[in-house]
Each structure stands twice: as structure tokens, then as C-alpha cells.
Amino acid sequence: MILTKNVKKYFSGFQALKGVTFEINKGEIVGFLGQNGAGKTTLMRILTSYLPATSGEVMIGGEDVVKNSLAVRRKIGYLPETPPLYFNMTVSDYLKFAAQMKEVPGRQQRRQIDKVLGECNIGDVKNKTIGKLSKGYRQRVGIAQAIINEPDVLILDEPTSGLDPVQNLQVRKLIQNLRHERTVILSTHILSEIEQLAQRVLIIKSGQIIVDESLDLLLENQKGVQGAESTLEDYFIALHSNTEEGSDE
């Protein structure tokens, strides 16, 4: 479903990505981790066709992100850390706008809007102005716009950032409900969420993928090293001890 081969990215002489290669299969939920400045944001922008790679190849659903960027964008749903919401619009109007922008056929728009209202549990606020909603509801509206065109791939960047515990739980349950329908890349600094949601972990450091492993095997191996139960947070901190990253591009 997602294939990257030797992807490199330079910014004015600075190499942000240093030959990134990995493959993600259909239906996987993958946790994508890295310190600030590791190249995580740069890579996510390349995957979503927002930013071109300097060299290398990126294929999503069999389409090249450079040669067929429009086709690729139709296959992707993206929720950036700050959801692209219009606070003066009602939820229903905004989702209709999102459906039109993502070229959902006119005869299917009403059905798709009703579907994502239900999936994201936001039907009770569909006539409310987005600016009056809590952050938890706004995050769910952001996910609703990301899936309204039924994309094959869903990329979520810090989807629970700033939420209270109840809102956090609601958004996690929503992501869990999507796991069998779409390939999901989840980036978050809350490592316990990756343990609860992901099947596999990619860790990027200084522009290179240094870990590509199933979550269960990673934690099992770490337990063997430490001789005790280990968390993903323990592993991540040990991996990055004595390391400082620069600012991400």
C-alpha cells in the first residue's frame, strides 16, 4: 500500500532525510515516532504530496506521488496536528465543503456526510458552528473530513494533542474502529497511545529509519534485555539517550 525507496530530502544544503526505505501493507496501523527535528514531519509531508522529495521513490496504492499526485491525494486522508477547520462554518456545511473539495460525487455526498457523522459520533453537533465546539469535537470533525472520501490511507499527526482524558479516549476508540478499513500511519508523542493502537513501529532518527519492527516483538526483545516488563516509552528513551536533534523542517 505504501512504499518508499531511498527517499532523500535537502533544505539549502541540510539533509533532512537520508535514504528512507520502508513498506507498509494494506490494513496496518503503524506508529511513526521520532524526536523533534528527526525528519518525521518532512517525511509525512512527502507522503501526502505536500512536499516533493529531492530524490527517491514514494508509491501509494500503486501510484507515484510525484507523477500522479492528484491520484495519490484521492487515496489519502490527512489530519495534521492543527486540523484544517473553518470556525465560522457549521459541521454539516464544512463536511459538505470537504466532500466537494475531495471530489465525492454529488449524489453520494449526503450519504458520506451522514456516514462520517455517525462514525465520528458528531451527529449531535452537526448544526453547530465549529468555533463553538470543544477541542475534542473539533478533532473528531477533523478526522471526519479526512475520511469523508473513504481513502485507502489515513495519516494522523498528533490526533489527541491537547485533549482531556475523556476526549482522548473517544478519539482513540474512533481510530481503533478504523483499523480494519484503512491503512493508518499514526504520529504522536504519547507513546502509550502507540502501544494501544499500533501493530508496528517505525522510528526515525537524524533522517534515517532506525527501527522498523512489530510492536509485540520490539517489547519482547526489550524485556529480554532488561529482564523485566518494558514499555515503548522505556525503549524510546533508551534509544535516544545522550542524543539531541535539531529543528525539523
Secondary structure, 3 states (H helix, E strand, C coil): CEEEEEEEEEECCEEEEEEEEEEECCCCEEEEECCCCCCHHHHHHHHCCCCCCCEEEEEECCEECCCCHHHHHHHEEEECCCCCCCCCCEHHHHHHHHHHHCCCCHHHHHHHHHHHHHHCCCHHHCCCEHHHCCHHHHHHHHHHHHHCCCCCEEEEECCCCCCCHHHHHHHHHHHHHHCCCCEEEEECCCHHHHHHHCCEEEEEECCEEEEEEEHHHHHHHHHHHHCCCCCHHHHHHHHHCCCCCCCCC
